């Protein structure tokens, strides 16, 4: 079998939320592995800029929580072999103080967005009888922490959405799985990384003893996006330095 089971060189991949952070790293990983990458963001200028850094890449801009915008965007992209459902936002606030508007904003982007984009892309994949969808969940799909209830609920939903997509689309040749990052140093987590107390807690709680680097998510994603995982469906792969394995 050799390395060819991980070959994505003839595949077209859309990575949502790929103008920065984890999404940017996953887009880079697919590009380096030979896939034609479609960079996505809410802002077309930002998406075009990142695409220009990846020779041969395309770009598209739409709001993932708007069904009609998703339909237009996916139609503009054309046939896809791989979808990485990464777009997401965070909101930190105690649950008793969390507004309904902020709750809905987090749920709409992180969970409803994964549903809408996944559904639209899967229409073509199911018709062609093949495809790979990799949703980006989180260790918060399993473990709660004060102050991020909406995010944890949404990512828990992504975990079960992944399994439901597998149940419905697996018989048509579409494998749907998820990666669940632990604590990674990104622009969105900079405040936490710079918080000495929280940084110490993360390093002490994680068997690897450090924060993750975004490029360390690429291997698990490529496995789930390639023929190597053709008999893997409905699974969540935790890339968290061992955090969910210990108490």
N, C-alpha and C positions, 0 to 999 in steps of 0.2 A: 504493500500500500504506500509506504513512504510518505514524504511530505505532501504529495499531491492531494491527500484528503483534506488538507487545510488550504487548498488553492481557491482563491476568490478572484483570480485575475480576469475572468470573463464575466464578472458580475457587476451590476449597477446597484449602488447602495445609497439610500437616503438616511441621513442622520439628523434627527430633529434637534433643535437647540444646540447647533454645533459651531457657533461663532466664538465660543470661549469655554474654558474649564474642561469638564469631563467630556462633553460633546465634541469639542475641538480635538481633544486627544484621540477619541474614538474614530473621528473622521480621518485624522492623520494616520492612524493605524491601518484602517482599511485602504487608504491610498497607498501606503507603503507596501501593503500586501498585494497590490495590483488591481484593486477594484476601481471602477469609475465612481467617484463620490459626488453626491449632490449635497451641498452645504445648505442648511436651513436656519433661518432666524426670523424674528418678527420684523427686523429692520433690513431692508434690501441692501442698503449700502454696506452694512456690516457683513452680510452673507456674501456679497460680491467680493469684498476685500479678502475674506478668508479663502474663498474659492480661487482667487488669483494666486494664492500662496501654494495651491495644490495643482500642479500642471494637469490639464485635462478635466478638472472638476467643473461641475455646474453649480448653480445656486438657485434657490427659490425662497420666497418670503411669504408667510401667511400666519395668522393666529391659529394655534392648534385647537383652541376651544370654540372655534366658529365653524360649524359644519359646512356651510356653503364655501367658505374660504378654503377649508381643507380639500373639498372636492375639486375646486378649481386648481389649487396648487398641485395636487397629486396628478391630475389630468395633464397639467403642463409638463410635469416631469416625465411621464410616460411609464413604460413597463419597468418594474423594479424586481430585483432578485432578493434584495436584503433591505429590511427596514430596522433601524435602531431607534426606538422610541425613547429619546433621552430628555426632551424638553421638560423643564420643571422649574419651580420657584420655591423659596423658603420664606416662612414668616414666623418670627419668634415673639411670642407673647403669651402670658399666662392664660389658661383656658377660660377662667372667669372673666377676663377682660377682652377676650377675642370677639371681634364683631362678626356678625353674620356675613357681611360683605367680604371681609378678609378670609373667613372660612371658605366661602364660595370661590373666591379668586384662586386659592391654593388648590382646592379640589378640581376646579375647572381646568386649570393648566396641567396639573400632575396626573390626574386620573381620567377625567373626561377627554382631555387631549390625547392620551394614549389610546383610548377607545375610538375616538373619531378618526385619527390618522391610521390606526391599525385596521379598522373596519374598511376604510377606503382603499388602502393598499392591498388588503387581503382579497378584495373583489377580483383583482387581476390575478393574484397568486393562485387563488382557488380555481379560477377558470383555466389557468395554464397547468395546474397540477403540481406546482412546486413553489417554494419560497421559504425564506427565513425571516422571522421577526424576533428581535432581541429587545425586550423591554428593560428599562433601567429602574429597578426598585431601590431598596435601601435596607441597611440593617435595621432601620426604624420600622420596617415591615414586620419585624419580630420583637423588637425591644423598644419600649417607650422611654422618653426622657421628658422631664418637665419643660414646658414652654414651646413645644412644637407639635401640639396635638393634631392640628389640621394636616401637617406634613406626614406625620406617622399614619394617620387614618388613610390618607391618599395613597401612600406607598404600600400599606397593607392591602388596599384595594387593587393596586397594580399587581401584587402577588397573586391574588385570586383571579384577576382579569387574565393574567398569563395562563393560568390553568384552564379557565373557561375557553379561551381562544384555542388552546391545544385540543380540548374536548370537541370543539365544533369544527376546526379547520384541519386537524391532524389527519382525518380520514381522506382529505383531499390532497395530501402531500405537502402540507405547510407545517414546518416545525416552529413552535412558539415557545421561547424560554426567556429567562430574565437573568441579569446580573444584579447583584445587590451590593453596592459599595459600602464600606465602613467609613471611617473618618479619613477623608482625603484633603490635602492642602490645596485649595483653589481660591479664586477671587472671592467666591461667595462665603467661604469659611475663614477668610483672613482674620476677621474679628475674633473668632474662636482660637485660631492658631496663636494670635498675639496675646490672648488672655492667659497669663502664666498659670493660674489655678486650673483652668480647663485643659490647657496643654499638658500639664502634669498628670491630670486625671486620665486623659486619652492614652498617654504613653504608659501609664501604670496599668490601665485596664486592658490594653491590647497586648497579646503575647509577643507580637513582633516588636513591641516597644517603641513604636514611632507612628507618625501619620503616613498614609499611603501617598504615592506619587501617581498622578493621573495616568501616566503611561503604563502603570502596572495593571490597569483594567483591560488593556488591549488584548492580551492573550486569551482571557476567558471569553471576551466578546468575539474574537476571531474563531475560536472553537465553535461557538454557537451559531456563527454566521456561515460556516463552511460545511462541506460534505462530511467532515469528521463527526458531526453531530446529527447525522441523518436519522438515527434511531433514538434521539434524545428529544423529548417534548414535554412541556409543562413543568420544567424544573427551574429552580432558583439557585444560582451559583453565588454564594457569598464570597466576596473578595474584600476581606476585612481584617487581615492580619491575625485571624484567629479569634477575634473578639466574641463572636456568637458561640464559640465552642467552649467557653470557660465561664465560671461564676466568680 
